[in-house]
Amino acid sequence: AEIVEFSPNGIVLVDGHGQITMANPQAARIFRCAVDQLIGTPVERFMPESQRARHRHDRTQFNAAMVARPM
């Protein structure tokens, strides 16, 4: 857990429903909020509106067939 906490990069973990389940302080700084404000928030909130529907679709496809692919 410390490697995530002290990483110089923002790290966000998202569940299969697109809800943020973990974020480190660096991610909170990027999104200009507290870590606890990120938890439970849909990840699409932080994407341009034009990409949100596509991301939800891609997540559904990934959950149906979990195969590594570029993001």
Secondary structure, DSSP 8 states (H G I E B T S, - for coil): -HHHHT-SS--EEE-TTSBEEEE-HHHHHHHTS-HHHHTT-BGGGGS-HHHHHHHHHHHHHHHHS------
